[in-house]
Amino acid sequence: MDAAGFFAQSYADARAKFLGACSAAGLAVQSHAHPLPGRDGEPLAMDVGRAGAADARRVLMVTSGCHGVEGYCGSGVQGALLADAGFMAAARAAGVAVLFVHALNPYGFSWWRRVTHENVDLNRNGLDFERLAELPASPAYDAIAAAAVPAEWPPTPDNEAVLAAYAAQHGAKGLQAAVTGGQYRHPQGLFYGGTAPTWSAATFAAVLREHATRCERLGWIDLHTGLGPQGHGEKIWGGRDEAAAIARARAWWGAEVTSMYDGSSTSARLQGLLTELAYRHCAQAEITPMALEYGTEPTEEVILCLRAEQWLELHPQADAATRTAIKRRFRDAFYTDTPAWKQAIVEQGLAAARQAVAGLAG
């Protein structure tokens, strides 16, 4: 399979490819319209295609674009799955319905942002806000907040010295955890989890209630980019810290499934995961979620690009050349636009989806 044709150069192109692939596969699509337009004035939507019976006991969900710009990768994998007649036939034969959710965060996808239009990291927005007595504290991020998104770009040596001192005391992984773990006190900062469900979280919750409340087993592959060696898809356990469930994931996808709970993952330990929505709204099901995280650039480069892009968002007066350079480097940090990378991504995505079907059917 030549993977390059499944990938796009814009959100509108990616959406058109997804809708076309659904049509070719005979899937009807539900489109949940976003309230804002895209970068080029195009309509935005969370699009949902389902293959399989509405009351299927086993469901595999494949989602893209949780982190906006990462949707270039996820959309490509979804298109490849839809076009793979062997995969679709295997799912039907196993009695597994496949739910494709395209562009969980269509705004970020279109505008080359990782966050939603509310400046919220969707994968830190999964808290049950109605039941919280208070928002989680994030003292580690508090300590570096001003340096993480500096007042000027490029950042000054004094600014970078703050982050270097934190890394010297807590290690590189400690700095990564402080920056990326999720915080709820700095709405213009990085990895902000919000104070209420975003449009994307509320819309996705509605999708779950419609499509995943009648199944007994729910598998979930959420497609991401930005961590790990270039082109390698790390299989990261995406659910709660439950030994039996993690063991089940490793039985499905192999012993290489990593976990942020035991330190085996390249990901820091996170709070407010989107998978919490599945636990709340699909409580009847045995849930097995996995984030398939494809590597692009070194972690230090990715974090630097995140900092630059957030600075840019807070400084709309930046000149056109600066804006273009930061945005292009940002997209490249989450989308390696080469044939070899795309081929590796699709091959690993197809393999993981086939493994999930076999695991659900077993």
DRENDO-1510 file (C-alpha; in Angstrom, 1 decimal, always signed):
<recs>
REC; n; res; u; v; w
REC; 1; MET; +0.0; +0.0; +0.0 .
REC; 2; ASP; +1.4; +3.4; -1.0 .
REC; 3; ALA; +0.7; +5.5; +2.0 .
REC; 4; ALA; +1.4; +9.0; +0.7 .
REC; 5; GLY; -2.0; +9.5; -0.9 .
REC; 6; PHE; -3.8; +9.2; +2.4 .
REC; 7; PHE; -2.1; +12.3; +3.8 .
REC; 8; ALA; -3.1; +15.9; +3.3 .
REC; 9; GLN; -1.6; +19.4; +3.3 .
REC; 10; SER; -4.5; +21.2; +5.0 .
REC; 11; TYR; -7.4; +20.4; +7.3 .
REC; 12; ALA; -9.9; +20.9; +4.4 .
REC; 13; ASP; -8.0; +18.5; +2.2 .
REC; 14; ALA; -7.8; +15.9; +5.1 .
REC; 15; ARG; -11.5; +16.2; +5.7 .
REC; 16; ALA; -12.3; +15.8; +2.1 .
REC; 17; LYS; -10.2; +12.7; +1.9 .
REC; 18; PHE; -11.8; +11.2; +5.0 .
REC; 19; LEU; -15.4; +11.9; +3.8 .
REC; 20; GLY; -14.4; +10.4; +0.4 .
REC; 21; ALA; -13.0; +7.3; +2.1 .
REC; 22; CYS; -16.1; +6.8; +4.2 .
REC; 23; SER; -18.3; +7.1; +1.1 .
REC; 24; ALA; -16.1; +4.6; -0.8 .
REC; 25; ALA; -16.4; +2.2; +2.2 .
REC; 26; GLY; -20.2; +2.6; +2.3 .
REC; 27; LEU; -20.2; +4.5; +5.7 .
REC; 28; ALA; -22.6; +7.3; +6.5 .
REC; 29; VAL; -21.0; +10.2; +8.3 .
REC; 30; GLN; -22.4; +12.3; +11.1 .
REC; 31; SER; -20.8; +15.8; +11.1 .
REC; 32; HIS; -20.8; +17.9; +14.3 .
REC; 33; ALA; -20.3; +21.4; +13.2 .
REC; 34; HIS; -17.7; +23.6; +15.1 .
REC; 35; PRO; -18.9; +27.1; +15.9 .
REC; 36; LEU; -15.9; +28.8; +14.3 .
REC; 37; PRO; -14.5; +28.8; +10.8 .
REC; 38; GLY; -11.1; +27.4; +9.8 .
REC; 39; ARG; -7.9; +29.2; +8.8 .
REC; 40; ASP; -9.1; +29.6; +5.2 .
REC; 41; GLY; -12.7; +30.3; +6.1 .
REC; 42; GLU; -13.7; +26.6; +5.6 .
REC; 43; PRO; -16.3; +24.9; +7.9 .
REC; 44; LEU; -14.9; +22.8; +10.7 .
REC; 45; ALA; -16.5; +19.7; +12.1 .
REC; 46; MET; -15.9; +16.5; +14.1 .
REC; 47; ASP; -16.9; +13.9; +11.6 .
REC; 48; VAL; -18.0; +10.4; +12.7 .
REC; 49; GLY; -18.2; +7.3; +10.5 .
REC; 50; ARG; -19.3; +3.9; +11.7 .
REC; 51; ALA; -18.8; +0.5; +10.1 .
REC; 52; GLY; -20.9; -2.2; +11.9 .
REC; 53; ALA; -24.1; -2.7; +13.7 .
REC; 54; ALA; -25.4; +0.0; +16.1 .
REC; 55; ASP; -25.8; -2.7; +18.8 .
REC; 56; ALA; -22.4; -4.4; +18.3 .
REC; 57; ARG; -21.1; -5.9; +21.5 .
REC; 58; ARG; -17.5; -5.1; +20.5 .
REC; 59; VAL; -16.4; -1.7; +19.2 .
REC; 60; LEU; -13.1; -0.4; +18.1 .
REC; 61; MET; -12.8; +3.4; +18.1 .
REC; 62; VAL; -10.0; +5.1; +16.1 .
REC; 63; THR; -9.7; +8.9; +16.7 .
REC; 64; SER; -7.5; +11.6; +15.2 .
REC; 65; GLY; -6.7; +15.2; +15.8 .
REC; 66; CYS; -7.0; +15.3; +19.6 .
REC; 67; HIS; -4.1; +17.7; +19.5 .
REC; 68; GLY; -5.2; +19.6; +16.4 .
REC; 69; VAL; -2.1; +19.7; +14.1 .
REC; 70; GLU; -1.4; +16.1; +15.0 .
REC; 71; GLY; -4.4; +15.3; +12.9 .
REC; 72; TYR; -2.4; +15.2; +9.7 .
REC; 73; CYS; -0.9; +11.9; +10.9 .
REC; 74; GLY; -4.1; +10.5; +12.4 .
REC; 75; SER; -6.3; +11.4; +9.4 .
REC; 76; GLY; -3.8; +9.6; +7.1 .
REC; 77; VAL; -4.0; +6.4; +9.2 .
REC; 78; GLN; -7.8; +6.6; +9.3 .
REC; 79; GLY; -8.0; +6.9; +5.5 .
REC; 80; ALA; -5.7; +3.9; +5.1 .
REC; 81; LEU; -7.8; +1.8; +7.4 .
REC; 82; LEU; -11.0; +2.7; +5.5 .
REC; 83; ALA; -9.3; +1.8; +2.2 .
REC; 84; ASP; -8.0; -1.6; +3.5 .
REC; 85; ALA; -10.7; -4.0; +2.4 .
REC; 86; GLY; -8.9; -6.8; +4.3 .
REC; 87; PHE; -9.1; -4.9; +7.6 .
REC; 88; MET; -12.7; -3.9; +7.2 .
REC; 89; ALA; -13.7; -7.5; +6.3 .
REC; 90; ALA; -11.8; -8.9; +9.3 .
REC; 91; ALA; -13.7; -6.5; +11.6 .
REC; 92; ARG; -17.0; -7.5; +10.1 .
REC; 93; ALA; -16.2; -11.2; +10.4 .
REC; 94; ALA; -15.2; -10.7; +14.1 .
REC; 95; GLY; -18.4; -8.8; +14.9 .
REC; 96; VAL; -16.4; -5.7; +15.7 .
REC; 97; ALA; -17.9; -2.3; +14.8 .
REC; 98; VAL; -15.3; +0.3; +13.9 .
REC; 99; LEU; -16.0; +3.9; +14.8 .
REC; 100; PHE; -13.9; +6.5; +13.1 .
REC; 101; VAL; -13.8; +9.9; +14.7 .
REC; 102; HIS; -12.0; +12.4; +12.5 .
REC; 103; ALA; -10.6; +15.6; +14.0 .
REC; 104; LEU; -11.5; +15.7; +17.7 .
REC; 105; ASN; -10.1; +19.2; +17.6 .
REC; 106; PRO; -10.8; +20.5; +14.1 .
REC; 107; TYR; -10.0; +24.1; +15.1 .
REC; 108; GLY; -6.4; +23.2; +16.1 .
REC; 109; PHE; -6.1; +21.0; +13.0 .
REC; 110; SER; -7.0; +23.8; +10.6 .
REC; 111; TRP; -5.2; +26.6; +12.4 .
REC; 112; TRP; -2.0; +24.6; +13.0 .
REC; 113; ARG; -2.4; +24.7; +16.8 .
REC; 114; ARG; -2.2; +21.8; +19.2 .
REC; 115; VAL; -4.9; +23.3; +21.5 .
REC; 116; THR; -8.6; +24.0; +21.0 .
REC; 117; HIS; -10.0; +27.4; +20.2 .
REC; 118; GLU; -10.3; +27.9; +24.0 .
REC; 119; ASN; -6.5; +27.4; +24.3 .
REC; 120; VAL; -7.1; +24.1; +26.1 .
REC; 121; ASP; -5.1; +20.9; +25.7 .
REC; 122; LEU; -8.0; +18.5; +25.0 .
REC; 123; ASN; -6.1; +15.6; +26.5 .
REC; 124; ARG; -5.9; +17.5; +29.8 .
REC; 125; ASN; -9.6; +18.5; +29.7 .
REC; 126; GLY; -11.1; +15.1; +30.7 .
REC; 127; LEU; -11.7; +16.0; +34.3 .
REC; 128; ASP; -15.2; +15.7; +35.8 .
REC; 129; PHE; -15.4; +19.5; +36.4 .
REC; 130; GLU; -18.9; +19.3; +37.8 .
REC; 131; ARG; -17.7; +17.1; +40.7 .
REC; 132; LEU; -14.4; +18.8; +41.4 .
REC; 133; ALA; -14.2; +20.7; +44.7 .
REC; 134; GLU; -11.2; +22.6; +43.3 .
REC; 135; LEU; -9.0; +22.4; +40.2 .
REC; 136; PRO; -5.8; +20.4; +40.5 .
REC; 137; ALA; -2.7; +22.2; +41.6 .
REC; 138; SER; +0.4; +22.2; +39.4 .
REC; 139; PRO; +3.2; +23.6; +41.6 .
REC; 140; ALA; +5.9; +22.3; +39.2 .
REC; 141; TYR; +4.4; +24.3; +36.3 .
REC; 142; ASP; +3.8; +27.3; +38.5 .
REC; 143; ALA; +7.5; +27.4; +39.2 .
REC; 144; ILE; +8.4; +27.7; +35.5 .
REC; 145; ALA; +5.3; +29.3; +33.9 .
REC; 146; ALA; +6.8; +32.7; +33.1 .
REC; 147; ALA; +9.9; +31.1; +31.6 .
REC; 148; ALA; +8.0; +28.4; +29.6 .
REC; 149; VAL; +6.1; +31.1; +27.6 .
REC; 150; PRO; +8.5; +34.1; +27.8 .
REC; 151; ALA; +7.7; +37.7; +27.2 .
REC; 152; GLU; +9.9; +37.8; +24.1 .
REC; 153; TRP; +11.0; +35.4; +21.3 .
REC; 154; PRO; +13.6; +34.2; +21.0 .
REC; 155; PRO; +13.9; +33.9; +24.7 .
REC; 156; THR; +16.6; +35.6; +26.6 .
REC; 157; PRO; +19.6; +33.8; +28.2 .
REC; 158; ASP; +18.2; +34.7; +31.6 .
REC; 159; ASN; +14.9; +33.2; +30.7 .
REC; 160; GLU; +16.4; +29.9; +29.5 .
REC; 161; ALA; +18.6; +29.8; +32.7 .
REC; 162; VAL; +15.4; +29.4; +34.7 .
REC; 163; LEU; +14.5; +26.2; +32.8 .
REC; 164; ALA; +18.1; +25.0; +32.8 .
REC; 165; ALA; +18.2; +25.4; +36.6 .
REC; 166; TYR; +14.9; +23.4; +37.0 .
REC; 167; ALA; +16.3; +20.6; +34.8 .
REC; 168; ALA; +19.6; +20.6; +36.7 .
REC; 169; GLN; +17.6; +20.1; +39.9 .
REC; 170; HIS; +14.9; +17.7; +38.7 .
REC; 171; GLY; +16.4; +16.2; +35.5 .
REC; 172; ALA; +15.3; +16.4; +31.9 .
REC; 173; LYS; +12.4; +14.1; +32.6 .
REC; 174; GLY; +11.4; +16.3; +35.5 .
REC; 175; LEU; +11.3; +19.4; +33.3 .
REC; 176; GLN; +9.3; +17.5; +30.7 .
REC; 177; ALA; +6.8; +16.5; +33.4 .
REC; 178; ALA; +6.6; +20.1; +34.8 .
REC; 179; VAL; +5.8; +21.5; +31.3 .
REC; 180; THR; +3.6; +18.8; +29.9 .
REC; 181; GLY; +1.8; +17.1; +32.8 .
REC; 182; GLY; -1.2; +19.5; +32.6 .
REC; 183; GLN; -2.0; +22.6; +34.6 .
REC; 184; TYR; -5.2; +24.5; +35.4 .
REC; 185; ARG; -4.0; +27.9; +36.7 .
REC; 186; HIS; -2.4; +29.6; +33.7 .
REC; 187; PRO; -4.9; +29.9; +30.8 .
REC; 188; GLN; -2.4; +31.5; +28.5 .
REC; 189; GLY; +0.2; +28.9; +29.3 .
REC; 190; LEU; +1.2; +25.5; +27.9 .
REC; 191; PHE; -0.8; +22.3; +28.4 .
REC; 192; TYR; -3.7; +24.2; +30.0 .
REC; 193; GLY; -6.6; +21.9; +31.0 .
REC; 194; GLY; -9.3; +24.5; +31.2 .
REC; 195; THR; -12.0; +25.0; +33.9 .
REC; 196; ALA; -14.9; +23.4; +32.0 .
REC; 197; PRO; -15.4; +21.0; +29.1 .
REC; 198; THR; -14.4; +22.4; +25.8 .
REC; 199; TRP; -16.6; +22.2; +22.7 .
REC; 200; SER; -14.5; +19.3; +21.6 .
REC; 201; ALA; -14.9; +17.4; +24.9 .
REC; 202; ALA; -18.6; +18.0; +25.1 .
REC; 203; THR; -19.1; +17.0; +21.5 .
REC; 204; PHE; -17.0; +13.9; +21.8 .
REC; 205; ALA; -18.9; +13.0; +25.0 .
REC; 206; ALA; -22.1; +13.1; +22.9 .
REC; 207; VAL; -20.5; +10.8; +20.3 .
REC; 208; LEU; -19.6; +8.3; +23.0 .
REC; 209; ARG; -23.1; +8.4; +24.4 .
REC; 210; GLU; -24.6; +7.7; +21.0 .
REC; 211; HIS; -22.1; +5.1; +19.8 .
REC; 212; ALA; -20.4; +3.4; +22.7 .
REC; 213; THR; -23.1; +2.8; +25.5 .
REC; 214; ARG; -24.4; -0.5; +24.2 .
REC; 215; CYS; -21.2; -2.4; +23.7 .
REC; 216; GLU; -19.6; -4.8; +26.2 .
REC; 217; ARG; -16.0; -4.2; +25.1 .
REC; 218; LEU; -14.6; -0.9; +23.8 .
REC; 219; GLY; -11.1; -0.7; +22.2 .
REC; 220; TRP; -9.7; +2.7; +21.4 .
REC; 221; ILE; -6.7; +3.8; +19.4 .
REC; 222; ASP; -6.0; +7.5; +19.7 .
REC; 223; LEU; -3.5; +8.7; +17.1 .
REC; 224; HIS; -0.8; +11.2; +18.2 .
REC; 225; THR; +2.6; +12.6; +17.2 .
REC; 226; GLY; +5.5; +14.4; +18.8 .
REC; 227; LEU; +7.2; +11.9; +21.2 .
REC; 228; GLY; +9.9; +9.3; +20.6 .
REC; 229; PRO; +12.2; +8.3; +17.7 .
REC; 230; GLN; +11.1; +9.5; +14.3 .
REC; 231; GLY; +8.6; +7.2; +12.6 .
REC; 232; HIS; +8.3; +4.9; +15.6 .
REC; 233; GLY; +4.8; +4.4; +17.0 .
REC; 234; GLU; +5.0; +4.0; +20.7 .
REC; 235; LYS; +2.0; +2.1; +22.1 .
REC; 236; ILE; +1.2; +4.0; +25.3 .
REC; 237; TRP; -1.5; +2.7; +27.7 .
REC; 238; GLY; -4.1; +5.4; +27.7 .
REC; 239; GLY; -6.4; +4.4; +30.6 .
REC; 240; ARG; -6.3; +4.3; +34.3 .
REC; 241; ASP; -3.6; +2.7; +36.4 .
REC; 242; GLU; -5.2; -0.8; +36.6 .
REC; 243; ALA; -2.9; -3.7; +36.3 .
REC; 244; ALA; -5.4; -6.1; +34.8 .
REC; 245; ALA; -6.4; -3.6; +32.1 .
REC; 246; ILE; -2.7; -2.9; +31.2 .
REC; 247; ALA; -2.0; -6.6; +31.0 .
REC; 248; ARG; -5.0; -6.9; +28.6 .
REC; 249; ALA; -3.5; -4.2; +26.4 .
REC; 250; ARG; -0.2; -6.0; +26.4 .
REC; 251; ALA; -1.9; -9.2; +25.4 .
REC; 252; TRP; -3.5; -7.3; +22.4 .
REC; 253; TRP; -0.6; -5.2; +21.3 .
REC; 254; GLY; +2.4; -6.8; +22.7 .
REC; 255; ALA; +4.7; -6.5; +25.7 .
REC; 256; GLU; +6.1; -3.2; +24.2 .
REC; 257; VAL; +3.0; -1.3; +25.4 .
REC; 258; THR; +4.3; +1.3; +27.7 .
REC; 259; SER; +2.7; +3.1; +30.7 .
REC; 260; MET; +3.2; +6.6; +32.1 .
REC; 261; TYR; +2.4; +5.0; +35.5 .
REC; 262; ASP; +5.5; +2.9; +35.7 .
REC; 263; GLY; +7.9; +5.2; +33.9 .
REC; 264; SER; +8.3; +3.0; +30.8 .
REC; 265; SER; +6.7; +5.6; +28.5 .
REC; 266; THR; +8.3; +8.6; +26.8 .
REC; 267; SER; +5.2; +10.5; +28.1 .
REC; 268; ALA; +5.2; +12.1; +31.5 .
REC; 269; ARG; +2.4; +11.3; +33.9 .
REC; 270; LEU; -0.6; +13.3; +32.8 .
REC; 271; GLN; -3.8; +14.5; +34.4 .
REC; 272; GLY; -7.2; +15.1; +32.8 .
REC; 273; LEU; -6.9; +12.5; +30.1 .
REC; 274; LEU; -9.6; +12.4; +27.5 .
REC; 275; THR; -10.1; +8.7; +28.1 .
REC; 276; GLU; -11.8; +9.7; +31.4 .
REC; 277; LEU; -14.9; +10.6; +29.2 .
REC; 278; ALA; -15.1; +7.0; +28.1 .
REC; 279; TYR; -14.9; +5.7; +31.7 .
REC; 280; ARG; -17.7; +8.1; +32.7 .
REC; 281; HIS; -20.0; +7.7; +29.7 .
REC; 282; CYS; -19.4; +4.1; +28.8 .
REC; 283; ALA; -19.2; +2.6; +32.3 .
REC; 284; GLN; -21.0; -0.6; +31.1 .
REC; 285; ALA; -18.0; -1.5; +28.9 .
REC; 286; GLU; -14.6; -3.1; +29.4 .
REC; 287; ILE; -12.4; -0.3; +28.1 .
REC; 288; THR; -9.0; -0.8; +26.5 .
REC; 289; PRO; -7.5; +2.5; +25.3 .
REC; 290; MET; -4.1; +3.0; +23.7 .
REC; 291; ALA; -2.4; +6.2; +22.4 .
REC; 292; LEU; -0.3; +5.4; +19.3 .
REC; 293; GLU; +2.3; +8.1; +19.6 .
REC; 294; TYR; +4.5; +8.5; +16.5 .
REC; 295; GLY; +7.9; +10.2; +16.8 .
REC; 296; THR; +8.8; +13.2; +14.8 .
REC; 297; GLU; +11.6; +15.5; +16.2 .
REC; 298; PRO; +13.6; +15.3; +19.4 .
REC; 299; THR; +11.6; +16.2; +22.5 .
REC; 300; GLU; +13.6; +19.3; +23.1 .
REC; 301; GLU; +12.8; +20.6; +19.7 .
REC; 302; VAL; +9.1; +19.8; +20.1 .
REC; 303; ILE; +8.8; +21.6; +23.4 .
REC; 304; LEU; +10.7; +24.6; +21.9 .
REC; 305; CYS; +8.2; +24.7; +19.0 .
REC; 306; LEU; +5.3; +24.6; +21.5 .
REC; 307; ARG; +6.7; +27.5; +23.4 .
REC; 308; ALA; +7.3; +29.6; +20.3 .
REC; 309; GLU; +3.8; +28.9; +19.0 .
REC; 310; GLN; +2.2; +29.9; +22.3 .
REC; 311; TRP; +4.3; +33.0; +22.4 .
REC; 312; LEU; +3.1; +33.8; +18.8 .
REC; 313; GLU; -0.5; +33.3; +19.9 .
REC; 314; LEU; -0.1; +35.9; +22.6 .
REC; 315; HIS; +1.7; +38.3; +20.2 .
REC; 316; PRO; -0.6; +38.7; +17.2 .
REC; 317; GLN; +1.4; +41.8; +16.2 .
REC; 318; ALA; +4.4; +39.7; +15.3 .
REC; 319; ASP; +5.5; +40.3; +11.7 .
REC; 320; ALA; +4.5; +38.0; +8.9 .
REC; 321; ALA; +8.0; +36.5; +8.4 .
REC; 322; THR; +8.2; +35.5; +12.1 .
REC; 323; ARG; +4.7; +34.1; +12.1 .
REC; 324; THR; +5.3; +32.0; +9.0 .
REC; 325; ALA; +8.6; +30.7; +10.3 .
REC; 326; ILE; +7.2; +29.7; +13.7 .
REC; 327; LYS; +4.1; +28.1; +12.3 .
REC; 328; ARG; +6.0; +26.1; +9.7 .
REC; 329; ARG; +8.5; +24.8; +12.2 .
REC; 330; PHE; +5.5; +24.0; +14.5 .
REC; 331; ARG; +3.7; +21.9; +11.9 .
REC; 332; ASP; +6.9; +20.1; +11.1 .
REC; 333; ALA; +7.4; +19.2; +14.7 .
REC; 334; PHE; +4.2; +17.2; +14.6 .
REC; 335; TYR; +4.1; +16.1; +10.9 .
REC; 336; THR; +7.1; +14.7; +9.1 .
REC; 337; ASP; +6.0; +15.3; +5.6 .
REC; 338; THR; +8.1; +12.6; +3.8 .
REC; 339; PRO; +7.0; +9.4; +2.0 .
REC; 340; ALA; +9.2; +7.2; +4.3 .
REC; 341; TRP; +7.6; +8.5; +7.5 .
REC; 342; LYS; +4.1; +8.2; +6.1 .
REC; 343; GLN; +4.7; +4.6; +5.0 .
REC; 344; ALA; +6.0; +3.7; +8.5 .
REC; 345; ILE; +3.1; +5.4; +10.1 .
REC; 346; VAL; +0.4; +3.6; +8.1 .
REC; 347; GLU; +2.0; +0.2; +8.4 .
REC; 348; GLN; +2.1; +0.5; +12.2 .
REC; 349; GLY; -1.4; +1.9; +12.4 .
REC; 350; LEU; -2.8; -0.9; +10.3 .
REC; 351; ALA; -1.0; -3.5; +12.4 .
REC; 352; ALA; -2.3; -2.0; +15.6 .
REC; 353; ALA; -5.9; -1.9; +14.4 .
REC; 354; ARG; -5.8; -5.5; +13.3 .
REC; 355; GLN; -4.4; -6.5; +16.7 .
REC; 356; ALA; -7.2; -4.6; +18.4 .
REC; 357; VAL; -9.8; -6.4; +16.3 .
REC; 358; ALA; -8.3; -9.7; +17.3 .
REC; 359; GLY; -8.1; -8.7; +20.9 .
REC; 360; LEU; -11.7; -7.5; +21.0 .
REC; 361; ALA; -12.9; -10.7; +19.3 .
REC; 362; GLY; -10.9; -13.0; +21.6 .
</recs>
